[in-house]
């Protein structure tokens, strides 16, 4: 894998006229899935000539149903409605084509998983089939970094899909199981029948376990590393936990485990800067956040200083606390909890790895299952962003929260701020909001009771800022149903 710096530098050279994403399809009497996205290709990239297709492919790849999608400013596609189905198992293959250069081969779309109990989850595009012009960097994938629950209510699952090439032999999947102290408990190997192009399967962990395995990890804190090989794909997979009582999937995407080729991905301290790396943790009233850093990355051991603020637009202030995080063989799962209105900043200015992944698990008292957002620490080699966008679930009874931080690596002591313009819209509704966020502080936008105005269960939003020190996280929740979903912005 390339260093974080060269990865972002190469993006400006990308030429792709196709973008795609693959999601597991789990449709039955209890579940529907909705794809949501906005036409950012037009308002951000000035690209108008676009063709979008959604294809359902069953698990054995013996049945394919393809639909061309009419593109609007705001888009929400119910898989049950558009395909007229009540039951389907396999994959959803989303593709977008253009004569112009799309640059990014993965589209900015979300897949929402809706359960009849009111529970909801979502995940953004991750895994995909490579374009013909893309070089295959690796055929081997080590996927990890997601919350695992194994008890009477939940069990982990993951979705494996094949690329466009047939396979003569059965596919080998290996699962390594580690405890919270990064000690391997056991590993599992299983050959599975995925031979035809675009075949796929949702695998439940219990299918790999015997009674002794189950006894060793049931009710315990653990994580998985899933190893498999496949040609002509980008091997991020949708994974998470299956709710056995409600027949619901709580989803996220995996992130890759450390490979030795990453050893040169190092960032040096920056003289006269406050930090060369930081992690911002944000929460709001009645919300709980438990952030996890799994020890699956490059080897490191760092002490992070801490700053925090409990009031919007107030700059974070330094505390005497130190947070110790380690990764590699002697590392362990790091957890940090915050609640209520809060911005907590972990920062350092030391020799650091280019990538340190993190998972944000948001919940509230009485919540059935938390979110599982895969992000990373922000370092000075990650380009700044002035435009952010995403979706919200706004069905009657739900409420949404948008959390925005404005944090700089530089040492800024004055009252510098950035001006923001935030739009909420669908194809029949538009509302704008302008505000300012002081540097090294945060802002919270709370939203309720949209339904009677927008006549939809989903809403698009986009945020424009005058500088690029912002990061945005959105959440939608229904306290009556005990449900929460959310993600970082695009």
C-alpha positions, 0 to 999 in steps of 0.5 A, a space after each residue: 500500500 502507498 503512503 498516505 501522502 502519495 495516495 492523496 497525491 495520485 488522486 489528481 491523476 486518476 482517470 475513471 469513467 466508471 464508478 461502482 459499489 457493492 453492498 450485500 442484499 438482504 431483502 425479506 418480509 422484515 427488511 428493505 434497503 434504500 440507496 441514497 445519494 445526491 447529484 454531486 457529480 453535477 454541482 461539484 464536478 460540472 458533469 451532466 452526462 451520466 448513466 446510472 444502473 442498479 443490478 441485483 445478483 443473487 448469491 449463486 449468480 444465476 439471476 441478475 435484474 438490472 434497472 437504469 436509474 433516472 438521476 435527480 438532485 436528491 435520490 433515494 432508491 428502495 430496492 423492494 419498490 424499484 425491483 418489485 420484490 419481497 425476498 432476495 439474497 445476494 448483492 446490490 451492484 451500483 454503477 455510474 458511467 460517464 464520457 467525462 472523467 469522474 476521477 473517483 472510481 467509488 461513488 459517494 452513496 449510502 446504503 440504508 438497512 431498514 427493519 420493520 421493527 424501526 431499527 436502521 443502519 447504514 454504510 457508505 460505498 466501500 468494496 467494488 469491482 475494479 475498472 479495466 484501466 486499474 492495476 491490481 495492486 493486491 489479490 489478498 485482503 486482510 479486513 478488520 476494524 469493526 465492532 463484534 458482538 457475540 451473545 444471545 442477541 447478536 453475532 458478527 457477519 461479513 459479506 464476501 463477493 467474487 469479481 468478474 473471473 470464474 474460479 475452478 476451486 472452492 474459495 478459502 476464507 481464514 478468520 483470526 480471532 483476537 482478544 482485547 489485548 491483541 492475543 490470538 485466541 484461535 483461527 478458523 479456515 473454511 472453504 466456501 462455494 463462490 465460483 461463478 463471477 459476481 457470486 457472493 454470500 453473507 457469512 455469519 460467524 456462528 457457521 464457522 464456530 464449534 462449541 469450544 470456540 463459542 464458549 471462548 468468546 461469547 460475551 467477551 470483547 474480541 475482534 476479527 481479521 478476515 483473510 481471503 483472496 480475489 482478483 479484480 476487486 477492491 476488497 473492502 467488505 460490508 460487515 457488522 452484527 446481526 440482530 437475531 431477535 429482530 432479523 436486522 443487520 447493523 452494518 459498517 465497512 472493514 478497514 485493512 490490517 497492517 502490512 509490512 509494506 506500510 513501514 515507510 508510511 511515516 510522518 515527521 513532527 512539524 516545527 512550531 505546529 501544535 500537532 501533526 496528528 489529532 483525533 476529534 471526538 464529538 458528542 451532543 446531549 443525551 448521546 454517548 460515544 465510545 471510540 475504539 482504536 484496534 491494534 491492527 495498524 502499523 506498530 506504534 506507541 504514543 502518548 496523546 495530549 488532550 484538549 476539550 470543550 463543553 460549549 459550542 464555539 469555545 476553543 478547546 482547552 488543554 488538560 493534564 490528561 494523557 491518552 496512551 495508544 499502542 498498535 502492533 504485536 504488543 498493542 491492545 484495543 484503546 477505548 475512549 468514552 465521552 457523552 453529552 455536549 463535548 468536543 475532546 481532542 487527542 493530539 501529538 506532534 511526533 513521529 507517527 504512522 501515516 494511517 491510524 484507523 478509528 471506529 466511532 460507536 455512537 449510542 444513547 440510553 436504551 439504544 439497541 445497537 450503536 453506530 460503527 463509523 470507520 474513520 482515521 486520525 487526521 494528519 498534516 498529509 491529509 488534504 483539507 476539505 471545504 465541501 462536505 455532504 451526506 444524507 439524513 433519515 428523517 422519518 416521522 419520530 426521528 431526529 438528526 444531529 450534525 456535528 462539525 469541528 473546526 480544528 487546526 494543526 497550527 498554533 492559533 490563539 486569536 479569534 479566527 473563524 470560518 464561515 459556513 453555508 449549509 443546505 438541506 434539500 430534496 427535489 421539492 424542498 430547500 432550506 439554507 442556514 449560515 453560521 460561523 465556527 471559531 477555530 479549535 471549537 465545534 458546532 452542533 446542528 439539531 434537526 426535528 420534524 421535517 416530515 410534514 415539509 419534505 414528504 420523504 424519509 430521507 434528506 440530502 445536505 451539503 456544507 460549504 466552508 471558507 477554509 478546510 479545517 472542518 470534519 462533519 459527522 451526522 447521526 439520525 436516531 429514533 429514541 422510541 425504536 431504540 435506533 441510531 444510524 450515522 456516518 462521516 460526511 463525504 
